[in-house]
Amino acid sequence: MAIPTDPIWVDTLEALTELCQRWRTQAAIAVDTEFMRSDTFYPIAGLIQIGDGHGCYLIDPLAFDELTPLTELMLDEQVTKVLHACSEDLEVFNTLLGAVPGPIFDTQIGAAFAGCGFSLGYAALARDLLGVDIPKGETRSDWLQRPLSVAQLKYAALDVAHLLIVYGKLLQRLKTDDRLAWVKADCADLVEAARQPVDLDGYYTRVGLGWKLQPRGLAVLRALSYWRETEARARNIPRNRLMKEPQLYELARQMPDNINQIKRIEGMPRRTIAEDGETLLDIIAKALTQTPDQWPEKFDPPLGREYGSWMKALKAYVASQAEVHELPPEVLIRKKEYEAIVRSAIEGEPQLSGRLNGWRFDVIGAGLLQTVQQVRAGENA
């Protein structure tokens, strides 16, 4: 049976409603998005693609005032939405619909657990599993132009044409290896994280050099980071258009009290100085009036070299378990999780993060705790 690859354009509410009703009777549908984001904070949806095994449907979000049928479909717990490398797609849906799709199956995650490789692109996965070549020539197209070119339409349709077949083959492998539950858990975690409200107050903790600042400087960094996040969203411009992290850090470190001092900060955008310089000075001045009990706690510094052997031992253990289970080490643990284990062991009783207390506990969690305890005992002997 030939796989349908011809694009079917959808730009009326009547057609969308009928299709969504039909799709809600299926166990799974293939989903993809095309969007633009070069000059905006929020992604602008240019196209929503859905494959149902019978056709490749291209929904034009620019043609609709409301997309209630699509929202209801994306939130239908009885329909698995199959996507590939879906983090940006989830953000597109959250911006467009005010809803994050679920449940999902991310074929990039599924491929990693099925032995196809870590962080595999969709074209490579389709070639590996199906022997199909999917062209990627329209990746950087203008998806907001109308009409879309024939090449764009074909490209968009192919992104979902084979996705359900890929999904089916991955399901077979994962069921055979008894790993489907692991993939479902990780995919559910992605949805849960995407549905969490944004913590604007906590963005300052993401500034890489923040650990160098004292609590008073962190109070300034917190206020400046909050301003950058709220303003980028309000103006719908990339946050780095206002200023990048190095400039945020320098403002918090130097605590300028006049425009000339701000102008001397390397890399500070001229437009931000001209339009927002006085505002930045007011934010800094106000933050400096906070009392010590209002200051954030100092960040932990990077782990010292003396703990290099601890990290090496943990990574060696994970590598051995990854080999036993024929999995990429990257799907088992993240760099920050290694560091968190070491820090907790330094401070007292070693602890695991939430992710490592799920299915990963039996695979590596218990062994990680045992390994770090042995390394600590050896260092203290």
C-alpha positions in Angstrom: 0.0 0.0 0.0 1.4 3.3 -1.1 1.8 6.0 1.5 -0.1 9.2 0.6 2.2 12.2 0.4 0.1 14.8 -1.5 -0.6 17.9 0.6 -4.2 18.6 1.4 -4.8 22.3 2.3 -7.2 23.1 5.2 -8.3 26.7 5.7 -12.0 26.6 6.6 -13.6 26.0 10.0 -16.0 23.5 8.5 -13.3 21.3 7.1 -11.2 21.6 10.2 -14.1 20.6 12.5 -14.9 17.6 10.4 -11.3 16.4 10.2 -10.7 16.9 14.0 -13.8 14.9 14.8 -12.5 12.1 12.6 -9.0 12.3 14.0 -10.4 12.0 17.5 -11.5 8.5 16.7 -7.9 7.4 15.9 -5.4 6.0 18.4 -2.6 8.2 17.0 -1.9 11.0 14.5 1.3 12.4 13.2 1.9 16.1 14.0 4.4 18.7 12.9 4.6 22.5 12.7 6.3 25.1 10.7 6.9 28.5 12.2 8.9 31.7 12.1 10.8 33.3 15.0 13.8 35.3 13.8 12.5 38.7 15.1 10.0 37.7 17.7 10.0 36.3 21.2 7.0 34.0 20.5 7.0 31.6 17.6 4.5 32.5 14.8 2.8 29.4 13.5 2.9 29.3 9.7 1.5 25.8 9.3 0.2 22.8 11.2 0.7 19.4 9.6 -1.3 16.3 10.5 -0.9 12.9 9.0 -3.5 10.2 9.7 -2.3 7.4 7.5 -4.8 8.4 4.7 -3.6 11.9 3.9 -1.2 14.7 4.8 -3.2 17.7 5.9 -1.8 21.2 6.0 -3.8 23.5 8.3 -3.3 27.2 7.7 -3.4 28.9 11.1 -3.4 32.3 9.4 -6.8 31.6 7.9 -8.6 31.1 11.3 -9.9 33.4 14.0 -10.3 30.5 16.4 -9.1 26.9 16.4 -11.2 25.3 19.1 -11.6 21.9 17.2 -7.8 21.7 16.9 -7.3 22.6 20.6 -9.8 19.9 21.6 -8.0 17.4 19.5 -4.6 18.3 20.9 -5.9 17.8 24.4 -7.8 14.6 23.8 -6.1 12.0 26.1 -7.4 9.2 23.9 -5.3 10.3 20.9 -1.5 10.0 20.9 0.1 12.9 19.1 3.3 11.6 17.3 6.0 14.3 16.8 9.7 14.3 16.3 12.0 16.4 18.5 8.9 18.2 19.8 10.1 20.8 22.3 9.7 23.7 19.8 6.4 22.3 18.5 5.0 22.2 22.0 5.9 25.8 22.4 4.2 26.7 19.1 1.0 25.0 20.2 1.1 26.7 23.6 1.5 30.1 21.9 -1.1 29.4 19.2 -3.7 27.5 21.1 -2.9 28.3 24.8 -2.6 24.5 25.2 0.2 22.0 25.2 -0.7 18.7 23.3 -0.8 15.5 25.2 -0.3 12.6 25.3 2.6 12.7 22.9 5.1 10.2 21.5 8.4 11.9 20.5 10.0 9.7 17.9 13.5 11.1 18.6 13.2 9.9 22.2 11.7 6.6 21.0 14.5 6.1 18.6 17.1 6.6 21.3 15.6 3.9 23.4 15.1 1.6 20.4 18.8 1.6 19.6 18.7 3.9 16.6 21.0 6.6 18.1 20.8 9.6 20.4 19.3 12.9 19.1 18.7 11.5 15.6 17.2 13.8 13.1 13.9 12.8 11.4 15.4 12.4 7.9 18.1 10.1 9.3 15.5 8.1 11.2 13.2 7.7 8.3 16.1 6.6 6.1 17.3 4.1 8.8 13.9 2.5 9.5 12.1 2.9 6.1 14.8 3.5 3.5 13.0 6.7 2.6 14.9 9.9 1.8 13.1 13.1 3.0 14.5 16.3 1.5 15.2 19.2 3.9 15.7 22.0 1.4 12.8 24.1 2.7 13.8 24.1 6.4 14.5 27.9 6.4 11.6 28.9 4.2 9.3 31.8 4.9 6.3 29.9 6.2 4.2 33.1 6.6 4.1 33.9 2.9 1.0 33.1 1.0 0.6 31.3 -1.2 3.3 28.8 -0.2 5.4 27.4 -3.0 4.8 23.9 -4.4 8.2 22.9 -2.9 7.1 24.1 0.6 3.8 22.2 0.4 5.5 19.0 -0.6 8.2 19.4 2.1 5.6 20.1 4.8 3.5 17.0 3.7 6.5 14.7 3.8 7.3 15.7 7.4 4.2 13.8 8.5 3.6 11.3 5.6 5.9 8.6 7.0 5.8 9.6 10.7 3.1 7.1 11.8 5.0 4.2 10.0 8.1 5.3 11.9 6.1 5.3 15.1 4.7 1.8 14.5 8.2 0.4 13.9 9.5 2.0 17.0 6.6 0.7 19.0 7.5 -2.9 17.9 11.1 -2.5 19.0 10.2 -0.9 22.3 7.6 -3.5 23.2 10.1 -6.3 22.3 12.7 -4.7 24.6 10.2 -3.8 27.3 11.1 -0.1 27.1 7.8 1.5 25.9 6.9 2.5 29.5 10.3 4.3 29.7 9.6 6.3 26.6 6.0 7.2 27.6 7.3 8.4 31.0 9.9 10.7 29.4 7.4 12.0 26.9 4.9 12.7 29.7 7.6 14.6 31.5 8.1 16.8 28.4 4.4 17.7 28.4 4.3 18.3 32.1 7.3 20.7 31.9 5.8 22.5 28.9 2.6 23.1 30.8 4.3 24.6 33.9 3.9 28.4 34.3 6.9 30.4 33.5 8.9 31.4 36.6 9.9 34.9 35.6 11.3 35.7 39.1 13.7 32.7 38.8 15.3 33.5 35.4 18.3 35.1 37.1 19.4 31.6 38.2 20.0 30.8 34.5 22.7 33.4 34.1 25.9 31.4 33.8 28.2 33.8 35.7 25.8 34.5 38.5 27.8 32.3 40.9 30.5 35.0 40.9 28.1 37.6 42.4 27.5 38.2 46.1 23.9 38.2 47.4 23.6 41.9 46.9 24.6 41.7 43.3 22.2 38.8 42.9 19.4 41.0 44.0 20.3 43.3 41.2 20.6 40.5 38.7 17.2 39.1 39.7 15.5 42.5 39.2 17.3 43.0 35.8 16.5 39.5 34.6 12.9 39.9 35.5 12.7 43.1 33.6 14.3 41.6 30.5 12.0 38.6 30.5 8.8 40.6 31.0 9.8 43.3 28.4 10.9 40.7 25.8 7.5 39.1 26.1 5.6 42.4 26.2 7.4 43.7 23.1 7.5 40.3 21.5 11.2 40.6 20.6 14.1 38.1 21.3 15.4 38.6 24.9 18.9 39.1 23.5 17.7 42.1 21.5 17.4 43.9 24.8 20.7 42.5 26.2 22.6 39.2 26.4 23.6 37.4 29.6 27.1 39.0 29.7 25.6 42.4 29.9 23.1 41.4 32.5 26.0 40.1 34.6 28.1 43.2 34.1 25.2 45.5 35.1 24.7 43.4 38.3 28.4 43.3 39.0 29.2 47.0 38.4 25.8 48.4 39.7 26.1 51.6 37.6 24.4 54.8 38.8 24.6 56.9 35.6 24.2 56.4 31.8 27.8 56.9 31.0 28.7 53.9 33.1 26.2 51.8 31.3 27.6 52.9 27.9 31.0 51.6 28.9 29.7 48.1 29.4 31.0 46.1 26.3 28.3 44.8 24.1 25.4 46.8 25.6 23.0 47.5 22.7 22.8 51.2 21.8 19.0 51.0 21.4 18.6 49.6 24.9 20.7 52.3 26.3 18.8 55.0 24.5 15.3 53.6 25.2 15.7 51.9 28.5 18.9 53.3 30.1 17.0 55.3 32.7 14.7 52.4 33.5 17.7 50.2 34.1 19.2 52.7 36.5 16.0 52.9 38.4 15.8 49.1 38.6 19.3 48.8 39.9 18.8 51.6 42.4 15.6 50.0 43.7 17.2 46.6 44.0 20.1 48.1 46.0 17.6 49.4 48.6 16.7 45.8 49.6 17.8 44.6 53.0 20.0 41.5 53.4 17.0 39.4 54.4 15.5 40.1 50.9 18.7 39.1 49.0 18.8 35.8 47.1 21.2 33.1 48.4 24.6 32.9 46.8 24.9 30.4 44.0 27.0 27.3 44.4 30.3 27.7 42.5 31.3 25.2 39.8 32.6 22.0 41.3 36.3 22.2 42.1 39.0 20.0 40.5 39.1 18.0 43.7 35.8 16.4 42.8 36.8 15.4 39.3 37.4 11.8 40.4 33.9 11.8 41.8 32.4 12.8 38.5 34.6 10.4 36.6 33.5 7.5 38.7 29.8 8.3 38.3 30.2 8.7 34.5 32.1 5.4 34.3 29.3 3.7 36.1 26.6 5.1 33.8 28.7 4.2 30.8 28.9 0.6 32.0 25.1 0.5 32.5 24.4 2.1 29.2 26.5 -0.6 27.5 24.7 -3.3 29.4 21.3 -1.9 28.4 22.5 -0.9 24.9 21.4 2.7 25.4 23.1 6.1 24.8 24.3 7.4 28.2 22.7 10.7 27.4 19.2 9.2 27.8 19.9 8.0 31.3 21.3 11.1 33.0 22.1 14.8 32.4 25.2 16.7 33.3 23.4 18.7 36.0 22.2 15.5 37.6 25.7 14.3 38.0 26.7 17.5 39.7 23.6 17.5 41.9 24.5 14.0 43.2 28.1 15.1 44.0 26.9 18.3 45.7 24.4 16.4 47.9 27.1 13.9 48.9 29.5 16.7 49.8 26.8 18.3 52.0 25.7 15.1 53.6 23.5 12.3 52.4 23.6 11.8 48.6 20.3 12.5 46.9 18.8 11.8 43.5 16.7 14.3 41.5 13.1 13.5 40.6 13.9 12.0 37.2 16.4 9.5 38.7 13.8 8.3 41.2 11.5 7.1 38.4 12.3 4.1 36.1 15.9 5.2 36.0 16.3 4.3 39.7 16.5 0.5 39.0 18.7 1.1 35.9 21.3 3.6 37.4 19.8 5.4 40.4 20.7 3.0 43.1 24.1 2.3 41.6 24.8 6.0 41.4 24.2 6.4 45.1 26.3 3.4 45.9 29.1 4.7 43.6 29.3 8.2 45.1 29.2 6.8 48.6 32.2 4.5 47.8 34.1 7.4 46.2 33.5 9.6 49.3 34.5 6.8 51.7 37.7 6.4 49.7 38.5 10.1 49.8 37.9 10.2 53.6 39.9 7.0 54.3 
